[in-house]
Amino acid sequence: MDDQKTSKRRRVSSHKFLDENFISCDWVDDEEDVVSSIDTVVGGTDLIDLSRIQSSAKKAKRSLKCAKRKSDGSAKHSPSNLSTSSSSSCSSIPQLDTKAEQRSVSKNTKVNGKESIKCHQCQRTDRRIVVPCTKCDEKVYCIQCIKQWYPELSEEEVSEVCPHCRNNCNCNLCLHSTSLLKTSKRDMNDDEKIRHLHYLISKLFPYLQHIHQEQIEEIEMESEIQGIPSSSVEVKRAFSYTDERVYCNHCSTSIVDLHRSCPSCSYELCLSCFREIRSGQHPGGPNKRVLQYVDRGSDYMHGGNPQPESCNTQSLDRDSEIPFEWVLNKDGSVFCPPEEMGGCGSCKLELKCLLPENWISLLEERAEKVLREYKPVKDVSDHTTCACEEGSKDKCLYCPDSKDTLNEEELLHFQKHWAKGEPVIVRNVLEHTSGLSWEPMVMWRALCENTDSQISSRMSDVKAIDCLAGCEVEISTRKFFKGYTEGRRYDNYWPEMLKLKDWPPSDSFEDFLPRHCDEFIRALPFQEYTDTRAGFLNLAVKLPAAVIKPDMGPKTYVAYGVKDELGRGDSVTKLHCDMSDAVNILTHTAEVDLCEEQCQAIELLKEKHKSQDEEESRARRENGSPCKSGSGNDTSFSYHKNETQGRSENSGAALWDIFRREDVPKLKEYLVQHASEFRHTYCCPVNQVIHPVHDQTFYLTSEHKLKLKEEYGLEPWTFEQKLGEAVFIPAGCPHQVRNLKSCTKVAADFVSPENLHECLRLTEEFRKLPREHRAREDKLEIKKMILHAVDKAVEDLQELTSRIES
């Protein structure tokens, strides 16, 4: 019988820890084991209430090691008797070996001269029940912390291997300590590295040639201005720091080398603006006013009447710029603009350079030599089998499992689809990580307990975006995260959708949440492209250490969500287009169920919204006042069945729509045609369109996607992102997202050689936007990235081949 009991036990009590305040012992199975364990530690059962122990043991059979704190009035015996029993039992534990005693002392702390067991997570010594790890024999976790911070682990699992041994402990100390986690999932051999480097150089070489040709043409233009041969032109080097970004003062485009500069006031003009001035065009974007939406009141946003004073008012960000005609001299030179344009108006702009003389031409020669000496590698096979994800046009997207992405053959499949500008979905990316919690409260706790007091003090409140009004609101962080799991609503029962963008509020996610950053990089599929630190084919990591790098992430996006489309105030990321490639991983979700009463209220409010839409549409037709830049056609709203109805329980948490690059012209035409049917800030109808995609003012509902298909034959790739899936978005593909559940997503940008043409195209589009436009700044500096990437790749390849040959 004893043998059977022993075989049933999850583990045998090998050593125990005694404290005057604690009794800590290993796993037990039944009441007899409880009695025998306590008898061993305390020194007899004559002072123990056996009936109470037996009753408790029956309720908690196979429970965790018990640790019992003495309490006045909880036992039937006097404190003095219990104290005497405890002290006498200290000498009656000969079975405690010396090593066990040393281990118990090493993991406890002294409180008033006595040993106390400390929970590794909360660092408290007053917990009644604790779980020691039998793997490391060092860490102990209390029951409260296990339930709160590790709900996916049972007490038995913690006893076998604690969170610290699993490398996913989320206590404050571990979250801010240097991680030993290996973020790279695959080690490349030298042959693979050589192939990747040559692939990168071959893809970048045409762009390098184009940049060099631009420089040659500018030198020839300067020779005409000076009236001397181009070989005699001397270009002075402009003074600049290595950690300084140099931008065109007119169009905000990054300057990589040659440019025009004023010798008096240092006004700088890019080559594109200079060429446009010489050809008689207005450089950069137009002097267009950016309209600001007016708050018409809460009642208006919910379908009621606007506030009287806001009916016919519109304000401007600022007055339109004073028209300015650039002064072009007879010799082709250009004068510095006047003070109101940021210049001095007194000097000719001179040709200057940032890089050493002939640096680009020498780089081209080095790259050409490498390509000439190397035999071309095999191209991506056209006969690849892709996993399919249900879409809405060709209904096929490349969707491998994360475990398959470690194969080099799978990388070739990825490159084939990626080069076509197709999105990619990779499943189960979190299964190959340590399991660190992405619960938003865990990250918030790590930020609140940051050693930097300035950071921790800013974490009590957050600035969230109210999706209904489209503007920022300040809210207690605790209330925000409570709404994340339980939901929030306005007084009229309409769901209140809030979202945090680029959280935590810093450019350095890695500094504030180092363990989560490591976990994210570890989860990234196709790390040759996506690794934000060492991606072999990621141009963004090729910049020299001294050069300021663009903020490529990671960034966290935390937002509420509901499964049914509201039509107004949905938790969405509106239609937009990123300048670089991006990968987005869904790391955590929470589903919020709406009660029947709230669902009924929502339906009534939707009818109110519908009436408001129809009334305003009718008024616009009568007044003949279409949206600015629109066509004047205005159709009333129609309402269709919700596209998410009938979703299975295994459905995703975020609804994505990604459009093809070739569909952008027709998509823009549709948005301009129907602009006044959309609502933006404060639920006002869209009253201005500068660029239908870059304005980020439109979200196409299920109704509008149906219209788009009927009128233009366009249909995006539509799919639901599930927990643990990574979505790859190619540069230049317009996309939008609606959250069907509360979601935590982590995203990073990268620059792939296959999509450089789109990065350059978007850079040119952005510089043509008005000066006050939100998307105008050239944050990527793609030409600078190309030059340094070629330089780094050629250098690495030469070093690698030399080492192999030697």
C-alpha positions, -999 to +999 in steps of 0.1 A: +000+000+000+028+024+009+045+016-025+013+024-043+010+057-025+045+066-033+040+058-070+009+080-071+027+110-057+037+137-081+070+141-062+085+129-030+094+153-002+132+154-003+138+185+018+118+210+037+123+245+050+114+255+085+107+290+098+090+301+129+064+317+107+064+293+078+060+256+072+071+248+037+071+213+023+069+195-010+039+181-029+015+159-010-014+138-022-038+130+006-046+136+042-022+111+055+007+127+036-004+161+050-003+148+086+030+129+081+046+160+065+036+183+093+045+157+118+080+155+104+085+193+105+067+202+137+078+171+157+045+154+164+008+155+158-003+161+193-006+198+187-022+196+153-060+197+147-062+165+126-098+168+117-092+203+102-062+191+082-081+161+069-110+182+058-088+206+040-068+179+024-099+162+009-107+195-008-072+201-020-060+167-029-027+167-048-023+203-038+009+223-038+035+224-010+019+240+019+033+268+038+014+277+070+017+310+088+007+310+124-022+333+133-036+344+166-070+327+170-067+305+139-054+275+160-069+260+191-036+262+210-019+291+227+009+311+209+033+301+236+026+264+231+030+267+193+062+286+197+076+260+221+066+232+197+083+250+168+115+256+187+117+220+200+111+207+165+142+224+152+164+198+168+142+170+157+149+172+119+180+151+114+169+141+079+176+176+066+209+172+048+235+200+049+231+209+012+194+213+016+200+236+045+224+256+025+200+259-004+172+270+019+194+297+035+206+309+001+171+315-012+157+331+019+162+365+035+166+374+071+138+393+087+145+404+123+173+378+124+151+350+112+150+331+079+120+341+057+110+326+023+108+353-004+087+351-035+109+357-065+081+376-083+068+400-057+097+398-033+073+395-004+081+373+026+047+371+041+030+348+016+012+318+031+016+294+003+047+292-020+059+269-048+096+261-049+112+251-082+126+216-081+148+223-112+169+251-099+162+246-061+165+284-058+134+303-070+101+303-051+068+317-064+038+324-043+003+312-053-010+348-057+017+357-083+012+324-102-025+330-106-021+367-114+010+367-137+012+332-150-024+320-155-013+296-182+008+276-158-005+253-132+011+251-097+025+216-106+042+230-138+057+259-118+071+233-093+086+213-121+101+243-140+096+278-126+091+308-149+127+319-143+140+286-155+116+288-185+132+322-194+097+339-193+097+353-158+080+387-159+090+400-125+105+435-125+141+424-120+139+399-150+120+423-173+148+449-169+178+426-168+200+417-198+184+387-215+203+356-223+177+347-249+192+340-283+171+361-307+184+345-339+166+313-348+190+301-374+227+303-379+239+308-415+270+292-429+295+311-450+280+300-483+246+313-474+260+346-463+279+350-495+247+343-515+227+368-495+254+395-499+256+391-536+218+390-539+217+423-520+244+440-541+228+429-573+194+442-562+209+476-551+233+482-579+208+497-604+197+522-577+233+531-570+239+537-607+208+560-608+221+580-578+255+584-594+239+595-627+220+622-608+253+634-594+269+635-629+240+655-643+242+680-615+279+685-620+272+691-658+245+716-648+270+734-626+296+735-654+270+753-675+264+778-647+301+785-643+309+782-680+337+757-674+342+720-683+326+696-659+360+681-651+370+715-637+341+719-614+351+719-577+325+712-552+330+724-517+321+701-488+294+713-466+299+712-428+277+687-411+279+663-381+277+626-386+248+625-361+229+652-380+201+648-406+203+672-435+169+680-451+158+702-479+144+734-464+117+736-490+103+700-494+117+683-463+134+655-484+166+640-470+198+652-487+223+625-492+252+642-509+251+670-536+227+699-529+224+736-532+233+757-502+233+794-493+268+806-482+252+833-460+223+816-441+229+779-448+195+775-465+197+741-483+178+730-514+177+694-527+185+685-563+149+677-572+136+711-561+165+728-579+157+710-612+120+718-609+128+755-604+151+755-635+123+739-656+098+766-645+078+744-621+068+751-586+091+730-564+078+705-539+042+705-528+015+731-535+007+760-511-026+744-501-044+751-468-051+721-446-086+724-432-092+716-396-124+698-385-147+715-360-161+698-328-198+699-333-206+684-299-211+650-285-248+648-295-238+654-331-213+625-331-241+602-319-265+612-347-280+643-331-280+680-341-247+700-341-241+728-316-255+760-332-222+779-331-204+752-350-227+747-379-211+769-405-175+773-391-143+759-403-109+768-390-075+765-406-042+752-393-026+783-406-031+808-435-019+798-469+017+807-476+024+839-495+029+831-532+066+832-540+083+832-574+118+818-573+145+840-589+161+821-617+192+840-631+202+840-668+231+816-661+207+791-645+216+797-609+190+803-582+189+829-555+182+821-519+146+826-510+135+856-488+133+854-450+096+846-449+105+814-468+134+805-444+162+820-464+180+854-466+173+864-502+208+879-507+230+851-522+231+826-550+228+790-539+261+771-543+267+735-551+279+716-520+285+680-511+282+659-479+303+628-488+340+628-497+350+635-533+343+606-557+329+584-529+299+573-548+318+567-581+344+546-563+316+526-545+300+519-579+333+505-592+337+483-562+302+469-565+305+463-602+338+444-597+321+421-571+292+414-594+315+407-623+336+382-604+308+363-588+288+336-607+250+342-605+231+321-581+199+302-589+167+323-592+136+317-572+117+288-586+085+295-603+072+261-592+064+267-556+035+256-536+019+282-513-004+277-484-036+295-490-055+320-469-090+329-479-090+362-496-114+381-517-100+381-552-076+354-561-082+340-526-046+329-522-019+343-500+014+327-490+008+315-454+035+292-441+038+279-406+065+295-384+085+263-381+088+260-419+103+295-423+137+282-409+143+263-442+162+281-469+138+267-495+110+285-477+129+318-479+130+314-517+092+309-517+089+341-495+110+361-519+090+350-549+057+363-534+074+393-518+089+405-551+053+405-565+042+429-538+020+403-521+013+403-484+024+372-464+009+357-433+030+334-411+012+313-385+021+303-349+051+326-345+048+328-307+052+290-304+089+293-309+095+319-281+101+316-244+064+323-236+070+357-220+036+373-212+024+400-236-004+409-212-006+447-214-006+449-176+027+431-175+043+456-198+027+485-179+040+472-146+075+469-161+073+506-171+059+517-138+087+500-120+114+514-143+145+526-125+141+559-144+117+579-122+108+603-150+096+573-171+077+556-142+060+589-132+046+593-167+029+559-167+000+566-144-019+582-172-019+576-210-030+596-240-053+574-259-072+581-292-109+582-290-120+564-322-154+581-323-140+617-321-106+608-337-087+629-311-066+623-281-080+619-246-062+615-213-072+585-192-058+567-162-037+538-174-055+514-150-089+525-163-077+520-199-065+485-194-096+476-174-116+487-205-093+466-226-106+434-209-141+445-198-150+472-224-161+508-220-193+526-231-207+561-234-238+571-214-260+561-243-245+526-243-225+531-276-191+513-272-162+536-264-133+525-285-099+536-274-064+528-287-028+535-278-005+541-307+033+538-305+032+527-268+052+530-247+057+567-256+093+565-266+115+559-296+134+532-277+112+502-270+144+482-265+156+503-236+123+504-217+112+468-223+144+449-232+130+414-225+099+420-246+120+434-274+142+402-274+110+381-273+096+400-303+128+396-324+129+359-315+093+355-328+100+373-361+099+349-391+123+353-421+148+371-398+171+377-428+146+405-436+129+414-404+156+413-377+158+450-365+193+445-353+211+422-377+188+413-406+212+403-434+188+416-461+174+445-441+188+477-454+178+496-423+205+479-402+233+486-426+238+523-415+270+531-397+269+534-360+275+571-360+247+579-384+212+587-370+189+558-378+152+561-386+129+547-359+119+513-374+104+499-341+094+477-326+063+496-316+033+484-296-003+491-305-029+484-279-066+489-288-101+479-279-123+461-304-157+445-309-167+419-335-196+437-352-189+467-374-204+498-358-200+520-389-190+550-367-163+550-340-149+516-349-115+506-335-097+510-368-064+520-384-076+540-414-065+534-450-028+544-454+004+534-471+037+529-453+070+541-469+088+509-458+079+473-455+064+462-422+057+431-401+029+430-375+025+403-349-007+398-329+006+390-294-025+393-271-062+395-274-092+399-251-128+394-262-154+418-248-190+406-250-218+431-253-249+425-232-284+423-248-294+457-235-263+473-251-268+455-284-304+469-286-292+504-278-265+501-306-292+492-332-313+522-322-283+545-325-274+530-359-308+540-371-302+575-358-268+576-376-285+565-408-311+593-406-283+618-400-263+605-430-293+607-453-303+642-441-268+656-446-265+639-480-298+655-491-286+689-479-253+687-498-272+679-530-295+708-525-267+732-517-243+719-543-214+718-519-194+686-525-162+678-507-132+698-519-113+679-546-143+657-550-163+650-581-196+665-568-214+632-570-230+623-536-249+592-530-268+585-498-256+558-474-269+523-477-265+496-450-257+460-456-253+429-436-223+430-413-194+411-429-183+396-396-217+380-388-216+342-386-179+342-376-167+310-360-153+309-325-119+301-339-119+333-360-094+361-358-091+392-338-082+418-365-098+423-399-072+433-425-078+448-460-047+451-482-049+466-517-026+459-546-002+486-557-016+485-593-051+492-579-041+525-563-052+548-592-087+534-592-089+533-554-080+570-553-106+578-579-133+560-559-123+577-526-125+612-543-158+603-559-174+592-526-154+614-501-184+632-486-199+598-476-170+592-451-166+607-417-134+618-400-125+638-369-155+646-346-176+624-370-176+653-395-180+644-431-147+645-450-145+681-464-110+680-480-090+655-500-053+662-506-042+627-512-069+600-507-044+575-492-018+596-475-044+618-458-054+587-437-090+599-434-109+570-449-119+536-437-138+515-462-167+497-444-183+465-458-207+487-476-180+508-493-160+477-502-191+463-519-195+496-539-158+496-548-162+461-563-194+470-582-181+503-596-145+496-602-141+458-600-115+462-571-113+439-542-086+438-515-070+408-499-093+404-469-084+381-440-086+379-402-054+379-382-053+353-354-033+353-322+003+345-329+002+354-366+026+377-383+013+398-412+039+411-437+028+443-455+049+453-486+058+490-490+033+508-513+003+486-505-026+507-490-041+488-461-066+493-432-073+473-401-104+469-378-101+452-344-127+425-338-113+420-302-092+440-279-057+435-294-021+440-286+000+441-317+038+446-320+051+458-353+085+467-368+095+483-401+122+470-424+135+478-459+138+449-483+158+452-516+127+439-535+106+469-527+131+498-530+113+511-561+082+517-540+102+534-512+116+558-537+082+564-554+066+572-520+094+595-511+087+615-542+049+614-535+054+627-500+076+656-510+048+668-533+023+671-504+016+705-488+040+717-462+017+710-432+006+676-443+011+648-417+030+625-441+053+649-457+086+644-439+111+620-453+118+599-422+132+569-441+161+586-460+161+558-485+189+570-508+213+573-478+203+538-468+210+524-503+245+539-504+255+527-470+239+492-476+260+487-507+291+499-490+285+476-460+276+446-482+307+450-504+329+453-473+314+423-456+317+402-488+353+411-493+361+403-457+343+370-458+358+357-491+393+367-479+388+347-447+376+317-466+405+318-491+431+322-463 
